[in-house]
Amino acid sequence: MRTQVLVVGAGPVGLTAAMDLASRGVDVVVAEIRHAGDPPSVKCNHVSARSMEIFRRLGVASKLRDAGLPADFPNDCSYRTTATGIELCRIDIPSRARRYSATGGPDTWWPTPEPPHRINQVYLEPILFAHAAAQPRITILARTEITDIEQSADHVTALARNLDSGEAVRIEAGFVIGCDGSRSLVRKSIGASLSGTPVIQRVQSTFIEAPRLRDLMGAHKPAWMVLSLNPRRSGTTVAIDGHDRWLIHNHLKPDEPEFDSVDRDWSIRAILGVDERFEYRILSKEDWVGRRLVADRFRDRRVFICGDAAHLWMPYAGYGMNAGIADAVDLCWQLAAHLSGWAPAAILDAYEAERQPITEQVSRFAMDHAIKMMAQRGGVSAEIEDDTPRGHAARASLARAAYDLNVQQYCCAGLNFGYYYDASPIIAYDGQTPPAYAMGSFTPSTVPGARAPHVFLRDGRSLYDAFGAGYTLLRFDRAVDVTRLQSAAETRGVPLALIDLSPDDANGAYAEKLVLARPDQHIAWRGQAAPENPEGLLARITGAAA
């Protein structure tokens, strides 16, 4: 087989990479060891706003928004002594029926056309798979294992075998993207190694069916996630379908080094607050290790890695899979630019320069938060469930601490919108430092490298819906002549759309008269006047200057 790009792995990251490339006119083959339609893991439970923006552009956001928990099921995070016990506090998160209309809560102010979506991977992945499989430029090879990768000057050869028939398959591709998880063969093929903190915490995780559990929790409004804090066993109960399927995370303590260090049945009952009469059925065991590992390289010539193949960390703020999706989109627009002929191979140097520092930074956000949460779980007062003044005081204190610590990860606007690329070879920097950001907060900015601030236009459209498929030049003063930049782009074959906006459209988010956004909505350049050397600017942002 021959293809422009081979993607190894058909999880959410690999499927997003394939869809993004196909949307830009690139032919893709996806190799996946599972059968088509095999159920995925239940580990991922959240799609970030930034990922939903990407899925909106790819035409699949509405399908995802209609799936998952029932439309009116609250997406709240509820902190309780046990899942059926005393509620300490609650972080309000709108149900999907209220996602676009809710106001006033910590998760309702998102400056985006697509707020976050709480949906388990068992619903997410089949929708992405079906959408990708329907694209004429995407070929998915199920039950196909890549066994070896060899590079030459102008292509990559991947050797594979069909896991059912044993038939050997040879795939020649211009480029290979490894989205093949933590044990990535693609990562090993480029000689990359993971470094960092190999074990932060072990989590004994169990996917169960328990039809009576929702009724037993009926004293409280339902919640997408219920976090149990008590001296016996702290853990998390995630609603998968809103009815009878749940994922139970038992957060093991530092002196519990193995997954079976604690009796699984006892821990589930202690987290839920039920006795031995409570009946449930184990559907699967989903044990996992929280780590902070980042690959020392994301690329070797024509081969790249994304997602868990490139980085592993504690999934706080839901940014495991979502970081991988961000990897894929950053890489794929650059690959498409090169394959389409309007950018040299040098543009691909930007992928590692942009994504590796971000993943290192986000991994530290997640690890720091994990350490704080471990301390909070380990410090629960013995009186937390007592009906005494001391018990009431202990609950009030823990409620404040749990809310303040965790509202930033469940309403993590900073991680969604605040990150920026500050050392990219294809961004025209102007010397201004971007505003600081944290997990939960950020300041919208037009500093090159930041995400272009989102606004709704006067006709109700999202600004992002108006963007072109390539670069988009936002002009806030029609008197500024940009014809030389447009002509230079046309000569080079660089796709450049012009959008004229009024200062009122900017809603205070844009101070410059011109802002140039890349295909991934990050800012490549800005100015109060047209660039004096448009050819030089285009050379810089497409990699030709290198």
Buried (B, 14 or more C-beta within 10 A) or exposed (E): BEBBBBBBBBBBBBBBBBBBBBBBEBBBBBBBBBEBEBEBBBBBBBBBBBBBBBBBBBEBBEEBBEBBBBEEBBBBBBBBBBBBBBBBBBBBBBBBEBBEEBEEBBBBEBBBBBBBBBBBBBBBBBBBBBBBBEBEBBBBBBBBBBEEBEBEEEBBBBBBBBBEEEEEBEBBBBBBBBBBBBEBBBBBBBEBEBEBBEEBBBBBBBBBBBEEBBEBBEEBEBBBBBBBBBBBBBBBBBBBBBBBBBBBBBBBBEEBEEBEEBEBEEBBBBBBBBEEEBEBEEBEEBBBBBBBBBBEBBBBBBBBBBBBBBBBBBBBBBBBBBBBBBBBBBBBBBBBBBBBEBBBBBBBBBBBBBBBBBBBEBBBBBBBBBEBBBEBBEEBBEBBBEEEEEBEEBBEEBBEBBBEBBBBBBBBBBBBBBBBBBEBBBBBBEEEEBEEBEBBBBEBBBBBBBBBBBBBBEEEEBBBEBBBBBBBBBBBBEEBEBEBBBEBBEEBEBBBBBBEBEEEBBBEBBEBBBBBBBBBBBBBBBBEEBBEEBBBBBBBBBBBBB
